[in-house]
């Protein structure tokens, strides 16, 4: 039997009929984050308690189906159009919806063993993929980033500095992508995020939440009074660099020298690839030579020129080169290169793009008694710290 639910508190924010997620989310609190948590092929199975479903094409409109403890949602084609097919508790007939997005709310939501926020937005991705997008308050999101990006055992002031940087980065990216189904990726493409589910009395969880709460509302601003897109990374290898040296653009937030980075047990690294492996990863027909292009006055690599025959070559920015070979393999752009016949050996130091806050360096500063504001001033000397 189909029933209509009472209007929940969450639906207060859904005050107007809308046709897309941009119009919809402008009615949310301006610090409600949409983060893509995972992407499944064709379907997604969500479990939890008291699952409720909300379509976004009509105001105050809940899907006319009973509450459930499990649901399978898939993308299917009907009459040439993609629609949602929703089946409850692995039984009963499917409910079909032609809307672009579907909101699921409930308690202890999860996909497989992965915990989800209490609200998720399902959006159609490329092809027949289904994007699962968590919708949650900013500082709840920051706590999840903090628990994923930095060991909670590190000094509290270091965690607080990370919380401010992560909050600033998130808000800057949210402004850039407000018209997208999701603001942020939950991976290294933006900030690593996992939903925190547990008892706040847990010491590790409690410390992450403490760092977020004690920096509530504090952000970094650039010289133009905009929230700074506060990049950060694991290990600068001894000195940071400017955003323009990595992405050919970005605000100048200043650079820092760090003598403490060698405390990272993996500060120095080496990795080798065969000629064929690199050609395959770069999607090139062949590979004859790699020439390094360094940043002026810096030891970092700005880009590489890859020759694939005697007359043709391709220039690849260093960060794209790292992404193609693997961020965890080619750990930074602070490297030298040697070729041994058909093998290329990269030897370097540091981990990450080298812009903004260095996590291992901030750990050392926290152990020395520096507070979060001093740590942030060290890594973003051209930025301003403010609370609002």
GUKOLGU-579231 format. One record per residue (C-alpha): residue number from 1; residue in one letter; x, y, z. Coordinates in nm, 2 decimals, padded with zeros to 4 digits. Layout:
GUKOLGU-579231
nr/rest/east/north/up
NUM/A/X/Y/Z;
...
end
This chain:
GUKOLGU-579231
nr/rest/east/north/up
1/X/00.00/00.00/00.00;
2/X/00.14/00.34/-00.10;
3/X/00.15/00.62/00.16;
4/X/00.26/00.98/00.17;
5/X/00.48/01.09/00.46;
6/X/00.45/01.39/00.68;
7/X/00.68/01.67/00.57;
8/X/01.01/01.64/00.74;
9/X/01.23/01.92/00.88;
10/X/01.48/01.86/00.60;
11/X/01.21/01.95/00.34;
12/X/01.19/02.31/00.47;
13/X/01.49/02.39/00.25;
14/X/01.31/02.25/-00.06;
15/X/01.08/02.55/-00.10;
16/X/01.05/02.59/-00.47;
17/X/00.99/02.36/-00.76;
18/X/01.32/02.31/-00.94;
19/X/01.45/02.14/-01.25;
20/X/01.81/02.09/-01.17;
21/X/02.05/02.06/-00.88;
22/X/02.18/02.41/-00.90;
23/X/01.85/02.57/-00.83;
24/X/01.78/02.31/-00.57;
25/X/02.10/02.35/-00.37;
26/X/02.08/02.73/-00.36;
27/X/01.80/02.67/-00.12;
28/X/02.02/02.48/00.12;
29/X/02.23/02.63/00.39;
30/X/02.53/02.79/00.21;
31/X/02.77/02.56/00.40;
32/X/02.60/02.23/00.30;
33/X/02.86/02.02/00.11;
34/X/02.79/01.78/-00.18;
35/X/03.08/01.53/-00.20;
36/X/03.09/01.24/-00.45;
37/X/03.16/00.94/-00.23;
38/X/03.15/00.66/-00.49;
39/X/03.04/00.57/-00.84;
40/X/02.88/00.24/-00.93;
41/X/02.81/00.09/-01.27;
42/X/02.43/00.09/-01.35;
43/X/02.30/00.04/-01.00;
44/X/02.37/00.10/-00.63;
45/X/02.24/-00.09/-00.32;
46/X/02.18/00.12/-00.02;
47/X/02.11/-00.02/00.33;
48/X/02.01/00.16/00.65;
49/X/01.72/00.22/00.89;
50/X/01.40/00.41/00.79;
51/X/01.51/00.48/00.43;
52/X/01.31/00.77/00.28;
53/X/01.32/00.90/-00.07;
54/X/01.27/01.25/-00.21;
55/X/01.25/01.36/-00.57;
56/X/01.37/01.71/-00.64;
57/X/01.14/01.81/-00.92;
58/X/00.86/01.92/-00.70;
59/X/00.86/02.10/-00.37;
60/X/00.77/01.91/-00.05;
61/X/00.72/01.60/-00.25;
62/X/00.83/01.26/-00.10;
63/X/00.83/00.95/-00.32;
64/X/00.50/00.77/-00.25;
65/X/00.65/00.45/-00.12;
66/X/00.68/00.30/00.24;
67/X/00.99/00.35/00.45;
68/X/01.24/00.07/00.39;
69/X/01.56/-00.08/00.52;
70/X/01.72/-00.16/00.19;
71/X/01.69/-00.03/-00.16;
72/X/01.84/-00.11/-00.50;
73/X/01.85/00.19/-00.74;
74/X/01.95/00.14/-01.10;
75/X/01.96/00.35/-01.42;
76/X/01.77/00.21/-01.71;
77/X/01.64/00.32/-02.05;
78/X/01.28/00.35/-02.14;
79/X/01.15/00.50/-02.46;
80/X/01.51/00.62/-02.53;
81/X/01.53/00.81/-02.20;
82/X/01.73/00.73/-01.88;
83/X/01.51/00.68/-01.57;
84/X/01.55/00.56/-01.22;
85/X/01.43/00.21/-01.12;
86/X/01.39/00.17/-00.74;
87/X/01.32/-00.17/-00.57;
88/X/01.27/-00.20/-00.20;
89/X/01.41/-00.48/00.02;
90/X/01.50/-00.69/-00.28;
91/X/01.13/-00.76/-00.35;
92/X/00.82/-00.61/-00.49;
93/X/00.79/-00.43/-00.82;
94/X/01.02/-00.15/-00.92;
95/X/00.91/00.21/-00.89;
96/X/01.01/00.42/-01.19;
97/X/01.11/00.79/-01.18;
98/X/01.21/01.01/-01.47;
99/X/01.36/01.28/-01.24;
100/X/01.72/01.38/-01.28;
101/X/01.81/01.33/-00.91;
102/X/01.69/01.12/-00.62;
103/X/01.75/01.20/-00.26;
104/X/01.78/00.92/00.00;
105/X/01.76/00.99/00.38;
106/X/01.79/00.75/00.67;
107/X/01.99/00.64/00.96;
108/X/02.32/00.44/00.94;
109/X/02.32/00.46/00.56;
110/X/02.58/00.24/00.39;
111/X/02.67/00.09/00.05;
112/X/02.84/-00.24/00.13;
113/X/03.07/-00.17/00.42;
114/X/03.11/00.20/00.34;
115/X/02.93/00.44/00.58;
116/X/02.74/00.73/00.42;
117/X/02.60/01.05/00.56;
118/X/02.23/01.06/00.66;
119/X/02.15/01.22/00.32;
120/X/02.27/01.11/-00.02;
121/X/02.19/01.24/-00.36;
122/X/02.19/00.99/-00.65;
123/X/02.29/01.15/-00.98;
124/X/02.34/00.99/-01.32;
125/X/02.71/00.98/-01.41;
126/X/02.88/00.91/-01.75;
127/X/02.72/00.62/-01.94;
128/X/02.51/00.41/-01.71;
129/X/02.70/00.50/-01.39;
130/X/02.53/00.61/-01.07;
131/X/02.71/00.88/-00.86;
132/X/02.65/00.86/-00.49;
133/X/02.68/01.21/-00.35;
134/X/02.69/01.27/00.02;
135/X/02.50/01.59/00.14;
136/X/02.62/01.71/00.48;
137/X/02.71/02.02/00.69;
138/X/03.05/02.17/00.61;
139/X/03.21/02.09/00.95;
140/X/03.09/01.74/00.95;
141/X/03.26/01.70/00.61;
142/X/03.58/01.87/00.75;
143/X/03.59/01.62/01.03;
144/X/03.57/01.34/00.78;
145/X/03.85/01.50/00.58;
146/X/04.07/01.55/00.89;
147/X/04.03/01.18/00.99;
148/X/04.13/01.08/00.64;
149/X/04.41/01.33/00.55;
150/X/04.61/01.33/00.86;
151/X/04.69/01.09/01.15;
152/X/04.47/01.19/01.45;
153/X/04.77/01.11/01.68;
154/X/04.95/01.43/01.55;
155/X/04.95/01.75/01.76;
156/X/04.61/01.92/01.81;
157/X/04.74/02.25/01.67;
158/X/04.86/02.07/01.36;
159/X/04.51/01.92/01.32;
160/X/04.35/02.26/01.37;
161/X/04.57/02.41/01.09;
162/X/04.47/02.12/00.86;
163/X/04.10/02.18/00.95;
164/X/04.13/02.55/00.85;
165/X/04.31/02.47/00.53;
166/X/04.05/02.20/00.44;
167/X/03.76/02.43/00.52;
168/X/03.90/02.71/00.30;
169/X/03.98/02.47/00.01;
170/X/03.63/02.32/00.03;
171/X/03.45/02.66/00.03;
172/X/03.66/02.79/-00.26;
173/X/03.58/02.48/-00.47;
174/X/03.21/02.49/-00.37;
175/X/03.19/02.84/-00.52;
176/X/03.36/02.72/-00.84;
177/X/03.13/02.42/-00.88;
178/X/02.79/02.54/-00.74;
179/X/02.62/02.43/-01.07;
180/X/02.75/02.07/-01.05;
181/X/02.58/01.77/-00.90;
182/X/02.86/01.75/-00.65;
183/X/03.12/02.00/-00.53;
184/X/03.40/01.78/-00.43;
185/X/03.56/01.44/-00.50;
186/X/03.63/01.22/-00.19;
187/X/03.97/01.13/-00.33;
188/X/04.31/01.30/-00.38;
189/X/04.16/01.48/-00.68;
190/X/04.02/01.71/-00.41;
191/X/04.04/01.60/-00.05;
192/X/04.03/01.25/00.08;
193/X/03.71/01.20/00.28;
194/X/03.54/00.92/00.46;
195/X/03.23/00.95/00.66;
196/X/03.29/00.93/01.03;
197/X/03.05/00.70/01.20;
198/X/03.10/00.61/01.56;
199/X/03.08/00.72/01.92;
200/X/03.21/01.07/01.99;
201/X/03.37/00.93/02.31;
202/X/03.62/00.75/02.09;
203/X/03.95/00.94/02.16;
204/X/04.05/00.96/01.79;
205/X/03.70/01.08/01.67;
206/X/03.68/01.32/01.97;
207/X/04.02/01.48/01.88;
208/X/03.92/01.53/01.51;
209/X/03.59/01.69/01.62;
210/X/03.77/01.91/01.87;
211/X/04.01/02.04/01.60;
212/X/03.71/02.13/01.38;
213/X/03.51/02.29/01.66;
214/X/03.79/02.50/01.80;
215/X/03.84/02.65/01.45;
216/X/03.48/02.68/01.36;
217/X/03.42/02.96/01.10;
218/X/03.79/03.03/01.06;
219/X/03.91/03.06/00.70;
220/X/04.20/03.17/00.49;
221/X/04.16/03.46/00.26;
222/X/04.37/03.58/-00.04;
223/X/04.47/03.93/-00.12;
224/X/04.15/03.99/-00.31;
225/X/03.94/03.92/00.00;
226/X/03.82/03.59/-00.15;
227/X/03.84/03.26/00.04;
228/X/04.17/03.11/-00.04;
229/X/04.18/02.78/-00.23;
230/X/04.42/02.65/00.03;
231/X/04.62/02.37/-00.13;
232/X/04.81/02.13/00.09;
233/X/05.02/01.81/00.05;
234/X/05.20/01.54/00.25;
235/X/05.57/01.64/00.23;
236/X/05.72/01.94/00.05;
237/X/06.06/01.78/00.04;
238/X/06.22/02.09/00.20;
239/X/06.04/02.38/00.04;
240/X/05.70/02.46/-00.10;
241/X/05.62/02.61/-00.44;
242/X/05.37/02.84/-00.60;
243/X/05.04/02.72/-00.75;
244/X/05.13/02.87/-01.09;
245/X/05.43/02.63/-01.11;
246/X/05.20/02.33/-01.08;
247/X/04.87/02.43/-01.25;
248/X/04.98/02.74/-01.46;
249/X/04.75/02.96/-01.25;
250/X/04.62/03.02/-00.90;
251/X/04.66/03.27/-00.63;
252/X/05.00/03.34/-00.48;
253/X/04.97/03.24/-00.12;
254/X/05.35/03.25/-00.06;
255/X/05.61/02.98/-00.02;
256/X/05.80/02.83/00.28;
257/X/06.12/02.66/00.36;
258/X/06.10/02.34/00.57;
259/X/06.41/02.18/00.72;
260/X/06.19/01.93/00.91;
261/X/06.04/01.74/00.62;
262/X/06.31/01.46/00.64;
263/X/06.14/01.34/00.95;
264/X/05.90/01.17/00.71;
265/X/06.02/00.81/00.70;
266/X/05.94/00.80/00.33;
267/X/06.10/01.14/00.25;
268/X/06.33/01.00/-00.02;
269/X/06.21/00.76/-00.29;
270/X/06.30/00.60/-00.61;
271/X/06.08/00.43/-00.88;
272/X/06.15/00.28/-01.22;
273/X/05.94/00.23/-01.53;
274/X/06.02/00.05/-01.86;
275/X/06.00/00.24/-02.18;
276/X/05.69/00.04/-02.28;
277/X/05.52/00.11/-01.94;
278/X/05.55/00.48/-01.97;
279/X/05.43/00.49/-02.33;
280/X/05.13/00.29/-02.23;
281/X/05.04/00.51/-01.93;
282/X/05.08/00.82/-02.15;
283/X/04.88/00.66/-02.43;
284/X/05.16/00.72/-02.68;
285/X/05.26/00.50/-02.97;
286/X/05.62/00.48/-02.85;
287/X/05.88/00.66/-02.64;
288/X/06.24/00.75/-02.72;
289/X/06.33/01.02/-02.47;
290/X/06.21/01.23/-02.17;
291/X/06.35/01.58/-02.12;
292/X/06.29/01.76/-01.79;
293/X/06.17/02.12/-01.77;
294/X/06.25/02.28/-01.43;
295/X/06.08/02.58/-01.27;
296/X/06.31/02.89/-01.30;
297/X/06.50/02.92/-00.98;
298/X/06.35/02.60/-00.84;
299/X/06.45/02.24/-00.83;
300/X/06.10/02.12/-00.91;
301/X/06.00/01.99/-01.24;
302/X/05.75/02.21/-01.42;
303/X/05.68/01.96/-01.70;
304/X/05.84/01.70/-01.92;
305/X/05.88/01.68/-02.30;
306/X/05.83/01.33/-02.42;
307/X/05.97/01.23/-02.76;
308/X/05.80/00.94/-02.93;
309/X/06.00/00.94/-03.25;
310/X/06.28/01.14/-03.40;
311/X/06.06/01.43/-03.51;
312/X/05.76/01.43/-03.28;
313/X/05.72/01.51/-02.91;
314/X/05.46/01.61/-02.66;
315/X/05.49/01.85/-02.36;
316/X/05.31/01.73/-02.05;
317/X/05.28/01.95/-01.73;
318/X/05.44/01.78/-01.43;
319/X/05.13/01.72/-01.23;
320/X/04.96/01.55/-01.53;
321/X/05.27/01.34/-01.58;
322/X/05.25/01.24/-01.21;
323/X/04.89/01.15/-01.25;
324/X/04.95/00.94/-01.56;
325/X/05.23/00.74/-01.40;
326/X/05.05/00.73/-01.06;
327/X/05.06/00.98/-00.77;
328/X/05.17/00.71/-00.53;
329/X/05.45/00.60/-00.76;
330/X/05.59/00.93/-00.89;
331/X/05.55/01.09/-00.54;
332/X/05.64/01.45/-00.62;
333/X/05.79/01.68/-00.88;
334/X/06.11/01.70/-00.69;
335/X/06.30/01.44/-00.88;
336/X/06.59/01.36/-01.11;
337/X/06.58/01.11/-01.40;
338/X/06.83/00.86/-01.53;
339/X/06.78/00.63/-01.83;
340/X/06.94/00.28/-01.84;
341/X/06.87/00.14/-02.18;
342/X/06.49/00.07/-02.18;
343/X/06.44/00.16/-01.81;
344/X/06.38/00.51/-01.67;
345/X/06.47/00.56/-01.30;
346/X/06.31/00.85/-01.11;
347/X/06.47/00.95/-00.78;
348/X/06.32/01.22/-00.56;
349/X/06.20/01.35/-00.23;
350/X/05.87/01.46/-00.08;
351/X/05.52/01.36/-00.16;
352/X/05.26/01.57/-00.33;
353/X/05.24/01.88/-00.55;
354/X/05.43/02.10/-00.30;
355/X/05.18/02.39/-00.28;
356/X/05.06/02.53/00.05;
357/X/05.06/02.35/00.38;
358/X/05.31/02.07/00.42;
359/X/05.16/01.81/00.65;
360/X/05.48/01.66/00.78;
361/X/05.63/02.01/00.83;
362/X/05.32/02.12/01.01;
363/X/05.36/01.82/01.24;
364/X/05.71/01.93/01.33;
365/X/05.59/02.28/01.40;
366/X/05.31/02.15/01.62;
367/X/05.56/01.94/01.82;
368/X/05.76/02.26/01.87;
369/X/05.47/02.43/02.03;
370/X/05.35/02.65/01.74;
371/X/04.98/02.72/01.74;
372/X/04.75/02.67/01.43;
373/X/04.76/03.03/01.33;
374/X/05.14/03.04/01.34;
375/X/05.15/02.72/01.13;
376/X/04.92/02.86/00.87;
377/X/05.11/03.19/00.86;
378/X/05.43/02.99/00.79;
379/X/05.27/02.80/00.49;
380/X/05.05/03.07/00.36;
381/X/05.25/03.39/00.43;
382/X/05.06/03.60/00.18;
383/X/04.71/03.50/00.31;
384/X/04.50/03.64/00.58;
385/X/04.32/03.44/00.86;
386/X/03.98/03.55/00.97;
387/X/03.66/03.42/01.14;
388/X/03.31/03.48/01.03;
end
